[in-house]
Amino acid sequence: MQAAPPRPICPNCGSGNPPTLSVCWKCGATLAITTPPQQPGLPTSSIPASILSTPATVQPQASPPTVPPQYTYAHTSTDTLREWADVKRRKDTGSTKNGLVILAIGFAVSTIGVVASYFTTLLGPVALILGFVSGIAGLASLVGGLLVVLGRQSFGPKHSRNAIISVVLFITSIILSVIGGLIFTFSVVLAVFNAASNASSVTSASITNAFNIFLVTIIVGAVLSGMASVFLTYALQQSTGRIILWAAYISSLALTIMNSIVTFQGIAEAINEAFANGRYNPAPLQGLQSQQNPLQLLTIIPTLVFALAFYMVWDRIVKGELPESTTVPTTPAY
């Protein structure tokens, strides 16, 4: 560290002055000139001049390489979408095809029950077996319809909508039929109970009215269940198949109404005879059960026609006409 220069002292007044003044700041006398002390010299370096003259170049430290950030992209290629669509398509096609086969066979086999009920007296115990087989065929038809509904999505929005409508109509028909059966059963049991206890005189009008309600629910249920059968495959049918569906539905509904009218007339007479004396006499109703209605056999025809319509749709699927081909849009390559 360099020492500060001495302050000159005025010889006249003895005042100290800054080293930069040549006269006294107080009395104006001339100051003596003082020389600053010499600093000792630096020791001679032993480093060669060539090294001292060339400044050393400091190499900058290399920075670590920059690693780009890793991003995760949720990217689905067009091929993957196409594969998913194909898997869904094959699954729906198989479900619908199997359901149609079960429906066609179930409707055809269910006609055995109609034959068995008509020829009960002739077939005897065999009629019970045939009726059991017909019941199993009816349950199988429900399973087939469920498979068609489950495989609806790959066959277009119209068929998907119609399948849902078919399910709603069928469930509604079952509910109405059950309600009508419960009302009829309750009315008959109540009338018989009153007759047995002599609580009141039994009138045939009460049972007849209950039976009328039961017949109405049967007819409405037939209307709804027939429409369900039409809607189930209507969008998959060609023009010929749609005509066959409507023909089967109209004929089935007409036969149901005619059978209901004939049955109502016979039951109304039997009920009047059963309660003619104020007490229940089961003989007229038992005799009615043994009577055969030829119109009952005609119901086989629309049932088989429905089975034919289901088979026609199954045949279109087997030939590859259904479902209609769909393509997944692709992104053009640049």
BAMARMI-733073 format. One line per 3 residues: number of its first residue (from 1); for each residue x, y, z of C-alpha. Coordinates in nm, 3 decimals, always signed. Example, Ala and Ser with C-alpha at 12.3 -4.5 7.8 and 13.67 -1.06 7.14 Angstrom:
1> +1.230:-0.450:+0.780; +1.367:-0.106:+0.714
This chain:
1> +0.000:+0.000:+0.000; +0.152:+0.345:-0.101; +0.211:+0.598:+0.189
4> +0.048:+0.943:+0.180; +0.288:+1.237:+0.091; +0.402:+1.464:+0.386
7> +0.214:+1.786:+0.458; +0.442:+2.096:+0.407; +0.479:+2.315:+0.717
10> +0.474:+2.695:+0.673; +0.806:+2.840:+0.795; +0.634:+3.166:+0.880
13> +0.323:+3.066:+1.079; +0.383:+2.697:+1.126; +0.054:+2.589:+0.974
16> +0.019:+2.260:+0.787; -0.070:+2.279:+0.423; -0.194:+2.027:+0.166
19> +0.087:+1.886:-0.048; -0.063:+2.041:-0.359; -0.015:+2.407:-0.241
22> +0.302:+2.609:-0.305; +0.208:+2.895:-0.067; +0.063:+2.881:+0.283
25> -0.308:+2.887:+0.286; -0.305:+3.100:+0.604; -0.029:+3.361:+0.570
28> +0.064:+3.331:+0.201; +0.434:+3.256:+0.267; +0.619:+3.047:+0.015
31> +0.637:+2.683:+0.113; +0.938:+2.460:+0.076; +0.906:+2.196:-0.203
34> +0.908:+1.842:-0.068; +0.963:+1.530:-0.279; +0.762:+1.220:-0.207
37> +0.958:+0.927:-0.082; +1.059:+0.669:-0.344; +0.890:+0.331:-0.321
40> +1.116:+0.031:-0.321; +1.141:-0.142:-0.658; +0.972:-0.467:-0.729
43> +1.189:-0.776:-0.734; +1.295:-0.892:-1.074; +1.086:-1.186:-1.190
46> +1.261:-1.503:-1.299; +0.983:-1.585:-1.552; +1.110:-1.566:-1.913
49> +1.001:-1.263:-2.109; +0.850:-1.476:-2.381; +0.607:-1.618:-2.133
52> +0.530:-1.279:-1.981; +0.479:-1.115:-2.316; +0.231:-1.383:-2.433
55> -0.086:-1.374:-2.236; -0.203:-1.714:-2.130; -0.513:-1.833:-2.309
58> -0.763:-1.982:-2.070; -0.962:-2.261:-2.230; -1.332:-2.226:-2.144
61> -1.483:-2.526:-1.973; -1.705:-2.721:-2.206; -2.070:-2.704:-2.105
64> -2.260:-3.033:-2.072; -2.465:-3.132:-2.378; -2.823:-3.013:-2.375
67> -3.070:-3.300:-2.349; -3.401:-3.220:-2.516; -3.705:-3.271:-2.291
70> -3.892:-3.597:-2.333; -4.260:-3.563:-2.419; -4.518:-3.841:-2.402
73> -4.773:-3.827:-2.681; -5.109:-4.009:-2.652; -5.112:-4.089:-3.019
76> -5.341:-4.345:-3.179; -5.266:-4.435:-3.533; -5.528:-4.482:-3.799
79> -5.435:-4.849:-3.823; -5.515:-4.898:-3.455; -5.854:-4.733:-3.495
82> -5.925:-4.953:-3.792; -5.828:-5.262:-3.594; -6.059:-5.164:-3.309
85> -6.343:-5.104:-3.552; -6.284:-5.443:-3.716; -6.286:-5.622:-3.382
88> -6.611:-5.450:-3.281; -6.759:-5.523:-3.621; -6.675:-5.893:-3.605
91> -6.812:-5.921:-3.253; -7.144:-5.753:-3.339; -7.176:-5.954:-3.659
94> -7.125:-6.282:-3.477; -7.371:-6.189:-3.203; -7.639:-6.083:-3.452
97> -7.587:-6.387:-3.673; -7.616:-6.629:-3.381; -7.920:-6.447:-3.248
100> -8.098:-6.470:-3.583; -8.033:-6.843:-3.605; -8.175:-6.895:-3.257
103> -8.476:-6.677:-3.341; -8.554:-6.864:-3.663; -8.526:-7.205:-3.496
106> -8.713:-7.090:-3.185; -9.009:-6.952:-3.382; -9.027:-7.265:-3.596
109> -9.010:-7.506:-3.301; -9.263:-7.304:-3.099; -9.533:-7.407:-3.348
112> -9.510:-7.757:-3.201; -9.683:-7.624:-2.891; -9.979:-7.504:-3.100
115> -10.015:-7.847:-3.257; -9.980:-8.019:-2.920; -10.248:-7.803:-2.758
118> -10.490:-7.870:-3.044; -10.443:-8.247:-3.044; -10.416:-8.289:-2.669
121> -10.679:-8.562:-2.654; -10.513:-8.757:-2.932; -10.151:-8.723:-2.823
124> -10.205:-8.769:-2.451; -9.879:-8.753:-2.251; -9.686:-8.672:-2.567
127> -9.866:-8.337:-2.580; -9.711:-8.240:-2.247; -9.362:-8.316:-2.379
130> -9.427:-8.120:-2.697; -9.559:-7.829:-2.493; -9.244:-7.835:-2.281
133> -9.029:-7.830:-2.595; -9.231:-7.537:-2.727; -9.173:-7.348:-2.402
136> -8.799:-7.402:-2.426; -8.810:-7.276:-2.786; -8.987:-6.962:-2.666
139> -8.717:-6.896:-2.406; -8.450:-6.958:-2.669; -8.618:-6.699:-2.891
142> -8.582:-6.445:-2.610; -8.210:-6.521:-2.591; -8.179:-6.485:-2.969
145> -8.352:-6.149:-2.963; -8.121:-6.033:-2.685; -7.815:-6.128:-2.894
148> -7.949:-5.928:-3.188; -7.999:-5.626:-2.964; -7.647:-5.656:-2.818
151> -7.491:-5.667:-3.166; -7.689:-5.376:-3.308; -7.424:-5.100:-3.309
154> -7.226:-5.211:-3.615; -7.539:-5.229:-3.831; -7.616:-4.859:-3.843
157> -7.816:-4.609:-3.636; -8.155:-4.710:-3.781; -8.122:-5.072:-3.679
160> -7.981:-4.970:-3.340; -8.282:-4.746:-3.278; -8.530:-5.008:-3.397
163> -8.372:-5.272:-3.173; -8.423:-5.052:-2.867; -8.784:-4.985:-2.969
166> -8.836:-5.359:-3.009; -8.714:-5.424:-2.654; -8.944:-5.156:-2.510
169> -9.248:-5.291:-2.697; -9.180:-5.649:-2.594; -9.135:-5.564:-2.225
172> -9.455:-5.358:-2.230; -9.650:-5.646:-2.385; -9.530:-5.883:-2.113
175> -9.628:-5.640:-1.837; -9.978:-5.595:-1.981; -10.030:-5.970:-2.020
178> -9.922:-6.032:-1.661; -10.155:-5.760:-1.530; -10.449:-5.901:-1.726
181> -10.380:-6.253:-1.603; -10.360:-6.138:-1.242; -10.688:-5.948:-1.267
184> -10.867:-6.244:-1.422; -10.727:-6.493:-1.169; -10.814:-6.271:-0.874
187> -11.170:-6.222:-1.000; -11.231:-6.595:-1.050; -11.083:-6.691:-0.713
190> -11.286:-6.423:-0.537; -11.610:-6.539:-0.705; -11.547:-6.902:-0.617
193> -11.460:-6.812:-0.258; -11.781:-6.611:-0.216; -11.985:-6.893:-0.361
196> -11.829:-7.147:-0.127; -11.886:-6.934:+0.183; -12.238:-6.825:+0.077
199> -12.137:-6.470:+0.158; -12.315:-6.341:-0.148; -12.471:-6.466:-0.464
202> -12.227:-6.515:-0.746; -12.299:-6.338:-1.072; -12.143:-6.438:-1.399
205> -12.112:-6.074:-1.495; -11.820:-6.017:-1.258; -11.620:-6.304:-1.406
208> -11.719:-6.213:-1.760; -11.597:-5.857:-1.711; -11.270:-5.986:-1.572
211> -11.234:-6.215:-1.869; -11.302:-5.924:-2.104; -11.015:-5.734:-1.944
214> -10.796:-6.040:-1.986; -10.882:-6.070:-2.357; -10.814:-5.700:-2.415
217> -10.472:-5.729:-2.253; -10.399:-6.034:-2.469; -10.490:-5.846:-2.786
220> -10.289:-5.537:-2.689; -9.997:-5.760:-2.591; -10.017:-5.933:-2.930
223> -10.012:-5.595:-3.104; -9.703:-5.483:-2.914; -9.513:-5.813:-2.933
226> -9.585:-5.839:-3.306; -9.451:-5.488:-3.360; -9.144:-5.585:-3.159
229> -9.082:-5.877:-3.396; -9.116:-5.644:-3.696; -8.886:-5.371:-3.563
232> -8.617:-5.617:-3.455; -8.488:-5.678:-3.810; -8.682:-5.425:-4.019
235> -8.382:-5.202:-4.095; -8.178:-5.507:-4.205; -8.438:-5.637:-4.447
238> -8.465:-5.573:-4.818; -8.800:-5.479:-4.968; -8.908:-5.843:-4.994
241> -8.820:-5.913:-4.633; -9.010:-5.607:-4.512; -9.322:-5.717:-4.701
244> -9.291:-6.061:-4.540; -9.261:-5.903:-4.195; -9.573:-5.692:-4.239
247> -9.767:-5.987:-4.383; -9.671:-6.202:-4.084; -9.765:-5.927:-3.839
250> -10.103:-5.847:-3.994; -10.203:-6.212:-4.028; -10.090:-6.288:-3.673
253> -10.285:-5.994:-3.532; -10.598:-6.085:-3.730; -10.587:-6.445:-3.610
256> -10.535:-6.333:-3.251; -10.842:-6.110:-3.265; -11.054:-6.382:-3.429
259> -10.944:-6.644:-3.177; -11.017:-6.405:-2.892; -11.371:-6.339:-3.019
262> -11.447:-6.710:-3.061; -11.296:-6.790:-2.723; -11.489:-6.510:-2.556
265> -11.820:-6.632:-2.691; -11.759:-6.985:-2.571; -11.633:-6.878:-2.228
268> -11.920:-6.634:-2.176; -12.173:-6.915:-2.230; -11.977:-7.153:-2.010
271> -11.955:-6.898:-1.728; -12.329:-6.832:-1.740; -12.396:-7.204:-1.713
274> -12.135:-7.249:-1.438; -12.305:-6.991:-1.212; -12.666:-7.046:-1.321
277> -12.779:-7.174:-0.978; -12.579:-6.923:-0.773; -12.307:-7.181:-0.707
280> -11.998:-7.262:-0.905; -12.031:-7.564:-1.135; -11.698:-7.643:-1.308
283> -11.850:-7.882:-1.563; -11.927:-7.621:-1.834; -11.575:-7.475:-1.820
286> -11.418:-7.821:-1.825; -11.624:-7.907:-2.128; -11.504:-7.588:-2.297
289> -11.142:-7.698:-2.259; -11.208:-8.011:-2.463; -11.345:-7.813:-2.755
292> -11.104:-7.748:-3.040; -11.072:-7.422:-3.228; -10.954:-7.472:-3.588
295> -10.839:-7.111:-3.605; -10.575:-7.199:-3.349; -10.384:-7.405:-3.604
298> -10.371:-7.113:-3.845; -10.146:-6.921:-3.606; -9.866:-7.153:-3.716
301> -9.849:-6.975:-4.053; -9.746:-6.622:-3.936; -9.504:-6.777:-3.686
304> -9.325:-6.966:-3.963; -9.328:-6.652:-4.180; -9.148:-6.460:-3.902
307> -8.893:-6.742:-3.887; -8.842:-6.707:-4.263; -8.782:-6.333:-4.229
310> -8.517:-6.391:-3.963; -8.350:-6.648:-4.183; -8.335:-6.402:-4.473
313> -8.141:-6.151:-4.264; -7.906:-6.427:-4.145; -7.845:-6.524:-4.507
316> -7.753:-6.164:-4.596; -7.498:-6.156:-4.316; -7.345:-6.487:-4.423
319> -7.311:-6.358:-4.781; -7.132:-6.046:-4.656; -7.406:-5.801:-4.750
322> -7.441:-5.696:-4.388; -7.316:-5.501:-4.209; -7.238:-5.241:-4.471
325> -6.865:-5.171:-4.506; -6.734:-4.863:-4.332; -6.393:-4.702:-4.376
328> -6.191:-4.505:-4.125; -6.075:-4.169:-4.269; -5.697:-4.150:-4.308
331> -5.465:-3.851:-4.288; -5.294:-3.776:-4.623; -4.917:-3.812:-4.626
334> -4.708:-3.512:-4.731
